[in-house]
Amino acid sequence: MQNKVQVSPKNSIKIASILLICLSLFLSLTGCKSNQKQEIKVMQFNIWQEGTVVEKGYPAILDEVIRLEADVIALSEVRNYKGEILADRLVNDFNKRGYTFYSQKSQDSGILSRYPILSQEDLYPVKNDQGSVTKALIDINGTVLAFYSAHLDYRHCALYLPRSYDGTTWKKLDKPVTDTALIAAYNNQSMRDEAIRAIIADASEEREKGRLVMLGGDLNEPSHLDWVSATKDRYDHNGVVMQWPNTKTLEKAGFIDAYRQQYPNVLTHPGFTYPADNPLVDIKKLAWSPDADDRDRIDYIFYQADKRLKLRDISIVGPRGSIARNRRVTEDTQDPIILPDGTWPTDHKAILATFILAK
């Protein structure tokens, strides 16, 4: 006859707790967490002619990506100078520094990723230097992200009209254009709306396939969330309240403006990204409308709502200063600004958003 071992309820709880701790430790060591969450840092980065305008600008691009620990980066102003493919150059130079990145050949807009790129295409190819959209499917540890990088048409840049400048020639006008119908008609002559429609149509198909959707870009157009009644007499808006069409179209299609989601108050957090004060560059190269205050938010990160995705925080990266009326001015806003750690390679400020991805 065998002896039975009696285990008290109290000891049973202790044993179960120990087993759970051991299981949790095992899963963490093997990377097999049942409800694993991870942090994804997404960056919008206009690199100003591949960093060639600023002395030592190209290595500064690498420095900032590494320092900020960015995972997925939307690049604007990819040029592939002298027949050298920027994507290959970046991948090789990061590798020399001990970092693995993925990138594929593109023109004007580009994508850089710490995660494998499954496929890439020119969703909206560049024509006559009137903007582009590059799309990549990125494998983030088994979750597929449809990522769009946009650098849209810089011509017919209607944000200059209320500031008494032409948005194509940047010549001074006799007076500001404040009729919103005229501003909208001029804005519509750009190719930005065609590019945005291409993104929306493609993103809809990707959503049906269960994929995450994000967009990073220099849209060369302000947000309808910024040109509101509260700002109509600021930044040389000259009384204009404007429903800028492309951000509005994105919003209607379910795209969330990450910066305005986190910081909805446009007065305390205007979020200016252009023109940035780069102290290494002559101010004549930074001011396109020298008699105006043309500070605006034209660089964005958008995402579509998904139960697997949560925005944790978002910051501006770059100099605290901007250019206004041909002067270097220091911003005294409440915008979270991560200052450069050395050379800043561009005339834009970048955007860095941190998302939590749950599988």
Wavefront OBJ file of the C-alpha trace (Angstrom):
o trace
v 0.000 0.000 0.000
v 1.463 3.371 -1.118
v 1.646 6.373 1.164
v -0.260 9.427 -0.068
v 1.457 12.810 0.107
v -0.837 15.479 1.459
v -0.414 18.964 -0.071
v -2.142 21.799 1.687
v -4.040 24.454 -0.332
v -1.513 27.054 0.875
v 1.423 24.992 -0.439
v -0.438 24.392 -3.710
v -0.621 28.145 -4.298
v 3.093 28.503 -3.607
v 3.942 25.680 -6.024
v 1.706 27.136 -8.728
v 3.312 30.560 -8.308
v 6.796 29.100 -8.632
v 5.778 27.207 -11.766
v 4.344 30.379 -13.326
v 7.514 32.303 -12.577
v 9.618 29.564 -14.141
v 7.367 29.446 -17.200
v 7.497 33.224 -17.600
v 11.285 33.187 -17.333
v 11.534 30.404 -19.898
v 9.283 32.195 -22.363
v 11.162 35.472 -21.963
v 14.491 33.760 -22.581
v 13.230 31.967 -25.670
v 11.369 35.011 -27.045
v 8.052 33.164 -26.999
v 5.906 35.488 -24.933
v 2.238 34.746 -25.382
v 1.203 38.397 -25.313
v 4.422 40.031 -26.435
v 4.547 43.796 -26.852
v 7.323 45.686 -28.498
v 8.310 49.279 -29.093
v 8.540 50.588 -32.654
v 10.104 53.979 -33.375
v 8.978 55.586 -36.623
v 10.729 58.629 -38.070
v 9.930 61.142 -40.806
v 13.229 62.600 -42.014
v 13.695 65.108 -44.822
v 17.436 64.701 -45.449
v 17.844 67.779 -47.707
v 19.485 66.497 -50.841
v 20.962 63.484 -49.029
v 22.746 65.721 -46.536
v 24.893 67.371 -49.218
v 23.912 70.974 -48.446
v 25.349 70.867 -44.914
v 29.014 70.108 -44.326
v 29.290 66.531 -42.994
v 25.533 66.247 -43.420
v 25.510 62.688 -44.733
v 27.283 61.090 -41.733
v 25.025 63.189 -39.491
v 22.030 61.385 -40.993
v 23.482 58.080 -39.824
v 24.406 59.567 -36.446
v 20.855 60.727 -35.764
v 19.168 57.500 -36.849
v 21.459 55.509 -34.548
v 21.165 57.938 -31.631
v 17.373 58.060 -31.832
v 17.146 54.275 -32.243
v 14.706 54.728 -35.111
v 13.293 51.489 -36.521
v 11.359 52.587 -39.615
v 12.321 55.801 -41.368
v 10.580 57.693 -44.155
v 13.195 59.589 -46.151
v 12.511 62.666 -48.269
v 14.831 64.061 -50.967
v 16.510 60.859 -52.114
v 18.601 61.774 -55.180
v 21.061 58.917 -55.895
v 23.751 61.398 -56.856
v 26.498 60.425 -59.325
v 24.762 57.117 -59.991
v 25.325 55.932 -56.430
v 22.179 54.359 -54.975
v 21.495 55.944 -51.592
v 19.776 52.810 -50.251
v 22.883 50.691 -50.866
v 25.143 53.368 -49.449
v 23.095 53.653 -46.258
v 22.885 49.898 -45.707
v 26.652 49.498 -46.230
v 27.591 52.428 -44.015
v 25.301 51.310 -41.198
v 26.791 47.839 -41.498
v 30.285 49.288 -41.092
v 29.101 50.771 -37.817
v 27.704 47.438 -36.678
v 24.016 48.015 -37.454
v 21.757 46.029 -39.765
v 19.295 48.048 -41.841
v 17.272 47.262 -44.936
v 16.588 49.613 -47.837
v 15.876 49.348 -51.544
v 16.514 51.683 -54.436
v 14.026 54.542 -54.736
v 13.810 58.056 -56.063
v 12.768 61.209 -54.166
v 11.098 59.342 -51.288
v 12.691 56.345 -49.621
v 12.401 53.850 -46.779
v 14.985 52.640 -44.291
v 14.136 49.853 -41.838
v 15.707 47.741 -39.105
v 13.195 45.055 -40.080
v 13.225 43.074 -43.340
v 11.500 44.658 -46.331
v 9.368 41.999 -47.982
v 8.625 44.090 -51.055
v 8.842 47.684 -52.239
v 7.288 49.655 -55.061
v 6.987 53.165 -56.449
v 3.336 53.619 -55.567
v 3.338 57.111 -57.013
v 6.459 57.493 -59.181
v 8.202 60.836 -59.373
v 7.489 62.784 -62.571
v 9.019 66.160 -63.369
v 10.143 66.456 -59.747
v 6.522 66.748 -58.616
v 6.644 64.419 -55.662
v 6.493 60.701 -55.085
v 5.285 57.927 -52.787
v 7.305 54.812 -52.014
v 5.548 51.847 -50.404
v 7.118 48.911 -48.587
v 5.764 45.855 -46.827
v 7.867 45.395 -43.703
v 7.973 42.255 -41.564
v 8.054 43.283 -37.901
v 8.573 39.932 -36.225
v 5.636 38.358 -38.032
v 3.373 41.427 -38.226
v 3.293 43.047 -41.664
v 3.362 46.826 -41.844
v 2.348 48.608 -45.040
v 4.540 51.693 -44.817
v 4.261 54.687 -47.132
v 6.971 57.318 -47.523
v 5.824 60.508 -49.241
v 7.647 63.579 -50.472
v 4.950 65.505 -52.262
v 4.982 68.221 -54.904
v 6.702 71.378 -53.683
v 5.156 73.532 -56.409
v 1.840 75.345 -56.122
v 2.667 75.439 -52.425
v -0.387 77.433 -51.432
v 0.715 78.068 -47.845
v 2.737 81.003 -49.230
v -0.231 82.853 -50.775
v -1.638 84.334 -47.533
v 1.943 85.355 -46.770
v 2.159 87.454 -49.967
v 4.369 85.067 -51.916
v 3.823 82.927 -54.985
v 4.037 79.233 -54.126
v 5.886 78.213 -57.290
v 8.243 81.099 -58.066
v 8.409 82.460 -54.482
v 8.230 85.972 -55.866
v 6.690 88.629 -53.654
v 3.019 89.386 -54.378
v 1.420 92.823 -54.195
v -0.810 91.664 -51.353
v -1.732 88.484 -49.469
v -4.250 86.093 -51.011
v -6.873 85.430 -48.335
v -9.787 84.049 -50.394
v -9.895 80.361 -49.399
v -11.476 79.393 -52.722
v -8.534 80.914 -54.614
v -6.065 79.276 -52.250
v -7.754 75.888 -52.726
v -7.812 76.259 -56.521
v -4.124 77.127 -56.594
v -3.299 74.254 -54.234
v -5.237 71.863 -56.448
v -2.857 72.577 -59.349
v -0.187 70.582 -57.541
v 0.103 66.803 -57.827
v -0.319 66.281 -54.087
v -3.961 65.225 -54.210
v -3.234 62.518 -56.800
v -0.507 61.085 -54.597
v -2.741 61.121 -51.518
v -5.531 59.331 -53.386
v -3.062 56.635 -54.453
v -2.035 56.103 -50.820
v -5.615 55.903 -49.584
v -6.703 53.423 -52.261
v -3.731 51.149 -51.667
v -3.975 51.383 -47.872
v -7.594 50.269 -48.029
v -6.524 47.053 -49.746
v -3.755 46.483 -47.213
v -6.162 46.944 -44.321
v -8.428 44.283 -45.809
v -5.440 41.933 -45.711
v -5.032 42.591 -41.993
v -1.897 44.684 -42.260
v -0.899 47.706 -40.223
v -0.776 51.000 -42.119
v 1.501 54.006 -41.538
v 2.526 57.033 -43.565
v 5.505 59.304 -43.031
v 6.085 62.266 -45.247
v 6.962 65.813 -46.112
v 3.642 66.760 -47.686
v 4.609 70.353 -48.532
v 1.142 71.312 -47.327
v -0.141 72.409 -43.903
v -2.806 70.673 -41.864
v -6.448 71.657 -41.604
v -5.982 71.073 -37.874
v -3.448 73.926 -37.712
v -5.016 76.727 -39.770
v -7.964 77.231 -37.442
v -9.673 80.196 -35.791
v -7.140 80.199 -32.962
v -4.261 80.767 -35.386
v -5.889 82.997 -37.994
v -3.979 86.045 -36.767
v -0.673 84.250 -36.176
v 2.269 83.254 -38.366
v 1.109 85.557 -41.175
v -2.082 83.577 -41.815
v -3.695 86.997 -42.297
v -7.102 85.918 -41.033
v -7.281 82.740 -43.118
v -8.966 79.659 -41.685
v -8.187 76.922 -44.192
v -9.428 73.388 -44.639
v -6.252 72.146 -46.261
v -7.549 69.346 -48.483
v -4.988 66.569 -48.258
v -4.774 66.205 -44.486
v -8.562 66.446 -44.430
v -8.820 63.701 -47.051
v -6.462 61.488 -45.070
v -8.496 62.063 -41.915
v -11.727 61.084 -43.679
v -10.019 57.892 -44.856
v -9.164 56.922 -41.282
v -5.593 58.186 -41.068
v -4.671 59.654 -37.673
v -2.257 62.574 -37.469
v 0.049 61.268 -34.733
v 1.311 64.674 -33.601
v -2.148 66.222 -33.305
v -3.438 63.051 -31.666
v -0.863 63.500 -28.911
v -0.876 67.311 -28.851
v -4.225 68.707 -30.012
v -3.616 72.262 -28.769
v -2.240 74.122 -31.770
v -1.328 77.179 -29.693
v 0.878 75.444 -27.143
v 2.144 72.825 -29.602
v 2.261 74.295 -33.125
v 4.763 71.594 -34.117
v 6.631 73.614 -36.736
v 8.911 71.486 -38.908
v 9.857 74.034 -41.557
v 11.837 76.193 -42.042
v 14.248 74.980 -39.369
v 17.129 77.155 -38.260
v 20.271 75.299 -39.230
v 23.129 77.323 -37.721
v 25.623 75.842 -40.204
v 23.768 77.233 -43.230
v 23.548 80.780 -44.572
v 20.118 82.161 -43.766
v 19.604 83.024 -47.457
v 19.350 79.276 -48.146
v 16.817 78.795 -45.368
v 14.325 81.608 -46.045
v 12.164 81.211 -49.143
v 9.869 84.111 -48.266
v 12.172 86.492 -46.395
v 9.539 89.108 -45.547
v 7.096 86.574 -44.105
v 6.648 84.290 -41.142
v 6.143 81.013 -42.974
v 6.669 78.632 -40.074
v 4.443 75.617 -40.586
v 4.005 71.930 -39.882
v 4.439 70.103 -43.172
v 6.189 66.899 -42.006
v 3.922 64.208 -40.600
v 3.479 60.691 -39.325
v 0.017 59.204 -39.860
v -1.311 55.803 -38.864
v -4.568 53.909 -39.084
v -6.222 52.736 -35.885
v -5.587 49.098 -35.051
v -6.088 47.210 -31.801
v -2.502 45.946 -32.104
v -1.073 49.461 -32.287
v -0.869 52.235 -29.710
v 0.843 55.599 -29.967
v 2.993 56.099 -26.884
v 4.657 59.426 -27.592
v 5.922 61.675 -30.361
v 8.571 64.376 -30.560
v 10.105 66.855 -32.947
v 13.802 66.358 -33.659
v 16.087 69.196 -34.665
v 17.128 72.704 -33.711
v 14.874 74.614 -31.337
v 15.082 77.589 -33.655
v 13.151 78.376 -36.823
v 13.359 80.999 -39.551
v 10.789 83.820 -39.595
v 10.990 87.089 -41.532
v 14.581 86.391 -42.460
v 15.639 86.008 -38.833
v 16.694 83.105 -36.675
v 14.098 82.789 -33.915
v 14.024 80.490 -30.898
v 10.709 78.722 -30.312
v 9.182 79.161 -26.852
v 6.397 76.639 -27.403
v 5.671 73.524 -25.360
v 6.542 71.246 -28.263
v 8.746 68.326 -27.176
v 11.953 68.907 -29.134
v 14.880 66.500 -29.149
v 17.912 68.634 -29.932
v 20.600 67.382 -32.336
v 23.667 65.767 -30.864
v 26.058 67.512 -33.229
v 25.566 68.469 -36.870
v 21.960 68.772 -38.045
v 21.873 67.730 -41.713
v 18.762 69.479 -43.009
v 16.518 72.551 -43.190
v 13.551 70.561 -41.825
v 12.888 69.213 -38.368
v 12.209 65.500 -38.185
v 9.359 63.697 -36.421
v 9.903 60.684 -34.170
v 6.917 58.643 -32.951
v 7.040 55.675 -30.608
v 4.361 53.024 -31.003
v 3.646 49.954 -28.902
v 2.891 46.901 -31.013
v 1.012 44.035 -29.404
v 0.756 40.726 -31.231
l 1 2 3 4 5 6 7 8 9 10 11 12 13 14 15 16 17 18 19 20 21 22 23 24 25 26 27 28 29 30 31 32 33 34 35 36 37 38 39 40 41 42 43 44 45 46 47 48 49 50 51 52 53 54 55 56 57 58 59 60 61 62 63 64 65 66 67 68 69 70 71 72 73 74 75 76 77 78 79 80 81 82 83 84 85 86 87 88 89 90 91 92 93 94 95 96 97 98 99 100 101 102 103 104 105 106 107 108 109 110 111 112 113 114 115 116 117 118 119 120 121 122 123 124 125 126 127 128 129 130 131 132 133 134 135 136 137 138 139 140 141 142 143 144 145 146 147 148 149 150 151 152 153 154 155 156 157 158 159 160 161 162 163 164 165 166 167 168 169 170 171 172 173 174 175 176 177 178 179 180 181 182 183 184 185 186 187 188 189 190 191 192 193 194 195 196 197 198 199 200 201 202 203 204 205 206 207 208 209 210 211 212 213 214 215 216 217 218 219 220 221 222 223 224 225 226 227 228 229 230 231 232 233 234 235 236 237 238 239 240 241 242 243 244 245 246 247 248 249 250 251 252 253 254 255 256 257 258 259 260 261 262 263 264 265 266 267 268 269 270 271 272 273 274 275 276 277 278 279 280 281 282 283 284 285 286 287 288 289 290 291 292 293 294 295 296 297 298 299 300 301 302 303 304 305 306 307 308 309 310 311 312 313 314 315 316 317 318 319 320 321 322 323 324 325 326 327 328 329 330 331 332 333 334 335 336 337 338 339 340 341 342 343 344 345 346 347 348 349 350 351 352 353 354 355 356 357 358 359
